[in-house]
Amino acid sequence: FKLMEGKSRYEYFTYMYAGMNEKGQPQWYMDVTGEDGKVTREKTTSYSSATKYFLGKSALPDFNGGLSTVLKYKGIDLSIATAFQIGGWAYDSDYLSGMSISYYVGHNKDMWKTFNPETGKGEYPIWNAVDSSNSYTQTSDAHLIKASYFSIRNLTLGYTLPRTWLDKLGIEGLRVFVTADNLALWSKRQGFDPRVSMSGSNDSYGGYSPMRIISGGINLTF
């Protein structure tokens, strides 16, 4: 980010990825000033020569909300609470670390989609272990991902036994239930949790995802 008058504190300011060339090398955009003073945007394979731009993409979501409901039928009760976010972008550092050239980092399956010099095919630039300064893993908008999500925050299922069953035991009410917190999350990429940070960073240092907790209990009324 860059603090600048007239710009949002959370608008991304970074390098723009320009795809890969025929050799499988990653490219970025850079501004070039001609003799006439006119600035044009060109592609370069030299990361240090690239130019940073305001991207018009914000780390802040457009909308946050939640939906909840309670259903009851013949002693059975079901409550569901959800949360969602629409809009916003995040930098998925954990995913990117799996594309790293570092030998101690566990690689993700997209490593198999990188450019193969023998076939001349690949979805992502070549895994460049020679020149890491110009690697695809360098910071750019290529690694921004949509931060929209939908989650089931809580689901509780219960059953209240009929009074006719309980009168003989001198019990006024008995309800058994099971509840699940943080049951599920759907986001752009599996393993990606946009909820951990409002600053646009999603990595192991930004925070932990809420734990999934499943528990049960009995409510007795005498």
N, C-alpha and C positions, 0 to 999 in steps of 0.2 A: 504494500500500500504506500501511498504518498500523500502527505498532508499538503493541500494546496487550496487556495481560495477558489470557491466556486465548484469544488469537487467533493464528493462524499468521502468520508473517512474510511468507508468500507468498499469503495470501488477499486477493483484490481488494477494495479499498475505494474506491468511486467512485460516479458518478451512474448512475441507472437510467433507461434509455430507455423511454418510455411510448407509442411509436408516433406517428403523425402524425394531425392533426385533419382536418376536412373541407376545410380551406383548403390542405392540404399542408404545414403547419408542423410541425416536430418538437416533441415534448413529452417532458418528464421528470417524474419523481415528486418530490414534496416533502411533508414532514411539516407538518401544520397543527394547531396546538393550539387547541381550542375553549374557550369560557368555563368549561366544567366541568373543564378540565384534560386532557381526553381528546385523544389524538393520533390524527389520521386521515391517511391517505395520499391525496393528490390529484394531479392532473396540472397542469402549468404549461408555457407556451410560453416562459417567461423562464428561461434557463439559470442566471442568477445567483441565482434564487430556489430552485433545486432543492436537494435534500438528498443527501448522500453516504451510502451504505450498505455494510455488509459483505455481499458477494454470495454467500458460500458456495462460490465458485469459486477454485481454487488454480492458481498457475502451475506447480506441481510435478506431474509425471505420476503416475498410479497404478502404472504398471508399465513397466519397460524390459526389452528382451530382444533376442535375436538367434537366427537359425537358420543353420546351415551344413551343406553336404553335399559329398561328393566321389564322382563316378561315373567308372568306368573300363570300357572295352570295346575289346578288340582294338587296343591301342595308343593309343586316344583317351581322354583324361582331361578331365573337366569339374568344376570346383569353383565353388561359389556361396556367398557369405557375405552375409547380410542383417541388418538391424537394424530394430527397431520400437519404438514408444512408444504406450502406451494411456493416455488421460486427460490432464488438464492443459488449461489455457487460455492463450492468448497474445494480446497486443494487436498487431494487424497494422497498424503505422504506415505501411508502404509502400503498402498498398492504400488506406488512408485519405487519403494525400497526393494520390492520384489523384482523390479526390472534393472536393478543396480548391477554394475560390473564387479562390485565387491564380492570376494569369494565367501565371506562369512554370512552373507544375507541369503535367506531362503528365497528361491525364485518362484514366481507364480506361473500359471499355465500359459499366459500370454507370451512368455519368452519363446514358445514354440511358433509364434506367429511373426517373429522378426524376420527381416530380409535375409534370404539365403543366396549368397553370391553364386552358387552353383546352378540354381534354378532361375535366379533373377526375379523371384517372387517373395512377397511378404507383406503383411499388413502394417508392421511397424519397422522403423529403421534398424539397420544392422546393429547387433550387439557388439559395440566397439570397445574392446578391452585394451586397445593400443592408445587411443587418444581420448581419454575420459573428459577432457576439457570441452570437447565438441560432441559429447554423448547426448542421446535422446533424453536421458534422465535429468538433464539440466532444467532449471526452473523455467516454465513457460505456460502459456494458456492451454497447451495440449493436455495438461494434467489437471485442469479444472473439471469438475463433475457437478451435475445438477444436484442440488441439496434437497429436493422434494422427497418426502417420505410419508408413509402411513404406518401407524403402529397400533397394536392392541395393548393398551397399558394394563388393563385388568379384565379378567373374566372370572366370574364367580357362579358356581352352580350349587344349588342347595335343595334340600327336600325336608319339608316339615311333616312329621308323622301325624296322622289323624288323631283328634282328641279321644275318640272312642277306644283307641289302642292304649292310651296313656292313663285313662281314668283309673283303671285297676291298679296302676303303679303309684298313684298319687302324684303324678307329674302333670303340670299344667301345659307344658310345651316342650318339644324336642325337635331340634333342627340339626341336620348334619350337612356339611358343606365342604367343597374343595375350591380353592381360589388360586389363580395364576397371575402373577405380576410380571409385566414386561414380556408378554408371551410371544409376540412376533413383531418383526420389523421388515417392511418392504422399502427398498431404496434403489437407486440407480444401479449400484453394483453390490454383489454379495460380499458381506464383510465390511461394507462401508456404512458408517453411522453418522449422519449429519447432525445429530443432537449433541455431540460432545463439546462443540465450541461454536460461539457466535462470531468468532473472528475469522472464520473461513478455513481454519486449519483442522484437518482430521488425521491425527497421528497418535502414537502411543504416549506422547508427552502432553497432549491436549486434554486428556481426561479419559475415563473409562466408560464404556457403555453400561447402562443400568443392567443389573444382574436379573436373570430370569429366576423367579422364586415361585415354587409350587408348594402349597401347604393346604391343610385341611383342619376341620375342627367340629366340635359339637356344642350347640347352645342348649342349655337346660334351663327351664323355668319351673319353679316349684310354687 
